């Protein structure tokens, strides 16, 4: 009786290997998602603050930038100030109250232009955001 030497892969071995590789890939994709979870909370918070600030400037009668503080006089003659307080951006009305618009701010830089106010925020985590807040037309 001649000896049969089986060298190479059989169909059964190939199918078992394919199933094992498929299981490993299926189970590893959720792990990659957990490891590479991107946090958009900071960016969303900054965008929301910029939108709120644009609406505030649009509703204001007078807008002035004085030493990194935005002063807005509204239709009922209230003085609204947007300023940095410690690591916060806060909103005050008639120099009273304390409404937090944004947290974890390292620095704010305001540049006054004729048609817009350029705001540059540097966050404590290292993120830098910039936005031009356009003034209402004359």
C-alpha positions in Angstrom: 0.0 0.0 0.0 1.5 3.3 -1.1 1.9 6.1 1.5 -0.2 9.2 0.9 1.6 12.4 1.8 -0.7 15.3 2.3 1.1 18.5 2.0 -0.7 21.8 1.8 -4.0 23.0 3.1 -7.2 21.2 2.9 -10.5 22.9 2.3 -11.5 22.3 5.9 -8.4 23.9 7.3 -8.9 27.0 5.0 -12.5 27.4 6.1 -11.6 27.1 9.8 -8.8 29.7 9.4 -11.2 32.0 7.6 -13.8 31.7 10.3 -11.2 32.5 13.0 -9.9 35.5 11.2 -13.5 36.8 10.6 -14.3 36.4 14.3 -11.2 38.3 15.3 -12.0 41.1 12.9 -15.6 41.4 14.0 -14.7 41.5 17.7 -11.8 44.0 17.2 -13.8 46.8 15.3 -15.7 47.9 18.5 -12.4 48.0 20.3 -10.9 50.3 17.7 -13.9 52.6 18.1 -13.4 52.7 21.9 -9.7 53.5 21.5 -10.2 56.1 18.9 -13.2 57.9 20.4 -13.0 61.6 19.4 -14.5 64.1 21.8 -16.3 66.9 20.0 -17.6 68.5 23.3 -15.1 71.3 23.3 -15.6 72.2 19.6 -19.4 72.1 20.0 -19.3 74.3 23.1 -17.1 76.9 21.3 -19.4 76.9 18.3 -22.4 77.3 20.5 -20.8 80.3 22.3 -19.9 81.9 18.9 -23.5 81.5 17.7 -24.8 83.0 20.9 -22.4 85.9 20.7 -23.3 86.6 17.0 -27.0 86.7 18.0 -26.2 89.1 20.9 -24.2 91.4 18.6 -27.0 91.3 16.0 -29.6 92.4 18.6 -27.4 95.1 20.1 -27.7 98.8 19.3 -24.1 99.6 20.1 -21.1 97.2 20.2 -17.7 98.2 21.5 -14.5 96.2 22.2 -12.5 97.5 25.2 -9.5 95.6 26.5 -10.7 92.0 25.6 -14.2 92.8 26.7 -17.2 93.1 24.4 -19.7 95.7 25.6 -23.1 95.6 24.0 -26.0 98.1 24.6 -29.3 96.5 23.7 -32.7 97.9 22.7 -33.8 98.5 26.3 -30.5 100.3 27.2 -29.0 97.4 29.2 -25.2 97.1 29.1 -24.2 93.6 28.4 -20.5 92.6 28.8 -18.9 89.5 27.5 -15.5 88.9 29.2 -13.0 86.4 30.5 -13.2 85.6 34.2 -10.5 83.2 35.3 -10.9 80.2 33.0 -14.5 81.2 31.9 -16.1 83.4 29.3 -19.0 85.0 31.1 -21.9 87.3 30.3 -23.0 90.1 32.6 -25.9 92.5 32.4 -25.5 96.0 33.9 -22.4 94.6 35.6 -24.4 92.2 37.7 -24.9 88.4 37.4 -22.6 85.8 36.1 -23.8 83.7 33.2 -21.1 81.2 32.0 -20.9 80.9 28.2 -17.8 78.8 28.0 -15.4 76.9 30.3 -11.8 75.9 30.2 -10.6 79.0 28.4 -6.9 79.8 28.7 -7.0 83.1 26.8 -9.3 85.3 24.7 -8.0 87.8 22.1 -10.4 90.3 20.6 -9.5 92.4 17.6 -11.9 95.3 16.7 -12.4 95.9 13.0 -14.9 98.2 11.2 -17.3 95.5 10.0 -16.5 92.6 12.4 -14.9 91.6 15.7 -12.3 88.8 15.4 -12.3 86.5 18.4 -9.5 84.0 19.0 -9.9 81.6 21.8 -7.1 79.4 23.3 -8.4 76.5 25.3 -6.7 74.9 28.3 -6.4 71.6 26.3 -4.5 73.4 23.6 -7.3 73.9 21.1 -7.4 77.3 19.2 -10.6 78.6 17.7 -11.1 81.7 15.7 -14.3 83.4 14.5 -15.3 86.7 12.9 -18.4 88.1 14.6 -20.0 90.4 12.0 -21.6 93.7 13.0 -25.1 94.7 11.8 -25.0 97.1 8.9 -25.3 100.9 9.4 
